[in-house]
Amino acid sequence: MRPVFEEYAAKFTDVHCVEVDDEENPDSVARAGVQSFPTFKFYKDGLLSILGDVQADSGQLHEKMELLSEP
């Protein structure tokens, strides 16, 4: 999924994409409620989006990033 994530991050330049290393940031991962990897969470204006989470599904990831990139 990393290559797909990187491709979409480059394509949707108005969407801020961040990768969090679970070994370096276990507290952040726990606070976000991540239970499996990869998990993609979506925030808009600093708030968790109602779009929900995406696991390892490139189609869903693309769809939700498209929604976030819309004004």
MONORWO-V837771 format. One record per residue. N is the residue number from 1. PSI is psi in degrees with one decimal (* if undefined). OMEGA is omega in whole degrees, 0 to 359 (NA if undefined). Layout:
N/PSI/OMEGA
N/PSI/OMEGA
This chain:
1/-22.5/182
2/-46.8/179
3/-37.3/179
4/-45.7/178
5/-46.4/181
6/-38.6/178
7/-46.7/181
8/-36.5/178
9/-37.3/178
10/-34.2/182
11/-45.3/183
12/75.5/187
13/-17.2/178
14/-1.4/176
15/123.6/180
16/116.7/182
17/131.8/182
18/134.4/174
19/130.4/179
20/123.4/178
21/118.2/184
22/-28.6/179
23/-32.7/180
24/-21.6/185
25/55.8/183
26/-31.9/179
27/-41.5/179
28/-41.3/180
29/-43.9/180
30/-44.6/180
31/-32.6/180
32/-8.1/178
33/23.5/180
34/127.7/181
35/-15.9/177
36/162.1/185
37/142.6/355
38/150.7/172
39/134.0/178
40/124.1/178
41/149.8/185
42/128.9/180
43/147.1/174
44/130.0/182
45/36.3/177
46/0.8/181
47/146.1/177
48/128.5/184
49/153.5/176
50/1.3/180
51/-19.8/181
52/-178.1/181
53/159.7/173
54/135.2/174
55/-142.7/185
56/69.4/180
57/102.6/186
58/-33.4/179
59/-46.1/178
60/-39.7/179
61/-46.3/179
62/-46.8/181
63/-45.4/183
64/-33.3/176
65/-35.3/175
66/-44.6/179
67/-41.0/180
68/-27.1/182
69/-11.5/177
70/142.4/181
71/*/NA
